[in-house]
Amino acid sequence: METQNAIDALASLAQETRLAIFRMLVKAGPYGLAAGAIAEALEVPAPTLSFHLRHLTHAGLLTSRRESRSIVYSVQFEGVRDLLSFLMEDCCQGMPQACGDACAPSVQTRSTPR
């Protein structure tokens, strides 16, 4: 990840509504939530929500897809992993064992839908 991309992602999260949206979508998992459901849950007007969703998407933290008449947003987990890897890549002066699990490379596991 480039430094500017990390700055954009962190700046995007440094706003109360966008952070709330992001955390809500993390909880929702890969299936995400429709924009209308997000707006209702956070009590944010549609135009305001659209602005924030566009900001998070541009920063590489969200992805969207159309389902029927709705736009469904979900976390772009690969982008989040890239950001976290960028932040932690030089952790513990090159001795990741000193940090324990915080610096351990992520092991991708395949989850099955319930």
C-alpha positions as CSV (number, residue, x, y, z in Angstrom):
1,M,0.0,0.0,0.0
2,E,1.2,3.5,-0.8
3,T,1.5,6.1,1.9
4,Q,-1.1,8.3,0.3
5,N,-3.6,5.4,0.2
6,A,-3.1,4.8,3.9
7,I,-3.6,8.5,4.6
8,D,-6.8,8.6,2.6
9,A,-8.2,5.5,4.4
10,L,-7.3,6.8,7.8
11,A,-8.7,10.3,7.0
12,S,-11.9,8.7,5.8
13,L,-12.3,6.9,9.1
14,A,-11.5,10.0,11.1
15,Q,-15.1,11.2,11.0
16,E,-17.8,10.2,13.4
17,T,-20.5,9.2,10.8
18,R,-18.1,7.4,8.5
19,L,-16.6,5.5,11.4
20,A,-20.1,4.4,12.6
21,I,-20.9,3.3,9.0
22,F,-17.7,1.3,8.8
23,R,-18.2,-0.4,12.2
24,M,-21.8,-1.3,11.3
25,L,-20.6,-2.8,8.0
26,V,-17.8,-4.8,9.7
27,K,-20.5,-6.3,12.0
28,A,-22.7,-7.1,8.9
29,G,-19.8,-9.1,7.4
30,P,-19.4,-9.9,3.7
31,Y,-23.1,-9.7,2.9
32,G,-23.2,-6.0,3.8
33,L,-26.3,-3.8,4.2
34,A,-28.5,-1.8,1.9
35,A,-27.9,1.9,1.9
36,G,-31.5,2.4,3.2
37,A,-30.9,0.2,6.2
38,I,-27.7,2.0,7.0
39,A,-29.5,5.4,6.8
40,E,-32.3,4.2,8.9
41,A,-30.1,2.7,11.6
42,L,-27.9,5.7,11.9
43,E,-30.7,8.3,11.3
44,V,-28.7,9.9,8.5
45,P,-30.4,11.6,5.5
46,A,-29.9,9.8,2.2
47,P,-27.8,12.6,0.6
48,T,-25.5,12.8,3.6
49,L,-25.2,9.0,3.8
50,S,-24.4,8.9,0.0
51,F,-21.6,11.4,0.6
52,H,-20.1,9.4,3.4
53,L,-20.4,6.1,1.5
54,R,-18.7,7.5,-1.5
55,H,-15.9,8.8,0.7
56,L,-15.3,5.4,2.3
57,T,-15.6,3.6,-1.1
58,H,-13.0,6.0,-2.7
59,A,-10.7,5.3,0.2
60,G,-10.8,1.6,-0.6
61,L,-12.6,0.6,2.5
62,L,-16.0,-0.3,1.1
63,T,-17.4,-1.9,-2.0
64,S,-20.9,-1.8,-3.4
65,R,-23.2,-3.9,-5.5
66,R,-26.7,-3.6,-6.9
67,E,-29.3,-6.0,-5.6
68,S,-32.7,-5.3,-7.3
69,R,-33.5,-1.7,-6.5
70,S,-31.0,-1.4,-3.6
71,I,-27.3,-0.6,-3.4
72,V,-25.7,-2.9,-0.9
73,Y,-22.4,-1.8,0.8
74,S,-19.9,-4.1,2.4
75,V,-16.4,-3.7,3.8
76,Q,-13.6,-4.2,1.3
77,F,-11.8,-6.6,3.7
78,E,-8.7,-6.9,1.4
79,G,-8.3,-3.1,1.5
80,V,-8.6,-3.1,5.3
81,R,-6.0,-5.9,5.5
82,D,-3.7,-3.9,3.3
83,L,-4.1,-0.9,5.6
84,L,-3.4,-2.9,8.7
85,S,-0.4,-4.6,7.1
86,F,1.0,-1.2,6.0
87,L,0.6,0.1,9.6
88,M,2.3,-3.0,11.1
89,E,4.9,-3.9,8.6
90,D,7.9,-2.6,10.6
91,C,6.5,-3.5,14.0
92,C,8.9,-4.4,16.8
93,Q,12.1,-3.4,14.9
94,G,11.8,-6.4,12.6
95,M,11.1,-8.9,15.4
96,P,7.4,-9.6,15.1
97,Q,7.7,-12.4,17.8
98,A,8.1,-9.6,20.3
99,C,4.6,-8.3,19.6
100,G,2.8,-11.7,19.8
101,D,-0.3,-12.1,17.7
102,A,-0.6,-8.4,16.9
103,C,2.1,-8.7,14.2
104,A,1.5,-12.2,13.0
105,P,0.7,-12.6,9.4
106,S,-3.0,-13.1,8.8
107,V,-4.0,-16.6,8.0
108,Q,-6.9,-16.6,5.6
109,T,-9.5,-19.2,6.4
110,R,-12.4,-20.2,4.3
111,S,-15.6,-19.8,6.2
112,T,-18.8,-21.6,5.2
113,P,-22.1,-19.8,5.3
114,R,-24.4,-20.8,8.1
